[in-house]
Amino acid sequence: MRINIAKAPLLERILQRQIVSSKSEDVDLKAVLREILLRANRFVPSESGSILLDAPAGDETDKALAKLYFVACFGKGSVALVNTTLPSSTGIAGRTYSTGKPYISKKVSRDKCFYPGLDKKTKFCTKSIVCAPIKLKKHTIGVIELINRLSDINYTSKDLSLLKIFAEYTSKLIQNALDAKTFEILSKKDNLTSLYNDRYFYNQLTKETARSIKRGTDLSLIFMDLDRFKEVNDTYGHLAGSRVLTEVGCIIKDTLPTADSRGIRYGGDEYVVILPGLNLDEAADYAEKLRMAIQEFTFLTKRLHANAKPIMLKGHITSSIGAASLMENVEEAGSVNEIRDNLIKQADTAMYKSKQNGRNLITVAPAGGKKKS
């Protein structure tokens, strides 16, 4: 039996929901969905079946406005369904999702809840349906349904009980997938700023360096250190210092020039930005925008605690930045790791020159790389 599974971007979106626990078991969601439908069909043989899941949209809680995505399907016409959506207010699947209650329709031709539009799309003839909600922590996130019972005229309450077991099994495995996703994200992120951490930095820069060499494209790197940050800690305390670091992280995220750019907290008050595809001039332009954004930003506008007044710190925190690129500053000789480390050294050295020359400056690493033709 062929199980049609939704594309990876949709499954990735399905997993963008609130995390409710902290395990780290690695789960292949495609394999999970395929196995669930195979087992459900083995216990309750049917002509067709589907798993539909919602995709969270911010803080939206009105289930009437949600969409259900066909993420796994089998049976005639199922290829036309996978990756498509169904309004959550539509059909038996929508009713099950909206009410959170299982449903049997022994003769859909007499069922007001049945939606015939899908049959028209798939050239399928639905006669009967059994459908159960999939829940996470009492919140319905989707449904599993089977259509047209084989060997028997209608679905029974026993069939529904079996399907409910598979719905619960589905929810547990999806939770495991969510937990694995959370662990993966947290292992890459800095707890304070939510930027990527130094562990991610080295792995990602290695990949980007290899990709740039292979494609013949440029790759730039920004190193940035905050000026006079120690004075904030000494004058206002470490809580204020931590808040400043967090706010700088927000500035970096808000100013990233491309979707491929990556902001990293390198350690302490030092930050790095990976800029795939940008040449040295473009990296310097971005660095200037970042420098100005930090210089003009008013830090600590919110109270640190209930009895404190906002500090409103502007102009005191500035940044010293260094920029380097593969094409302009790095000789392409040696291993990928050696080339990567050379790029890091060039950007880091440029940053320290900004510090030495008066701070609140941008220094571009001197030319010396082997340019690609």
PyMOL commands that set and color helices and strands:
alter all, ss='L'
color gray80, all
select helices_A, chain A and resi 8-14+29-43+63-65+78-80+91-99+108-110+117-122+157-186+198-215+229-236+238-255+280-296+326-329+336-356
alter helices_A, ss='H'
color red, helices_A
select strands_A, chain A and resi 4-5+46-54+67-74+85-87+103-105+129-136+139-149+219-227+262-267+270-276+298-299+313-314+318-325+362-364
alter strands_A, ss='S'
color yellow, strands_A
deselect
rebuild
show_as cartoon
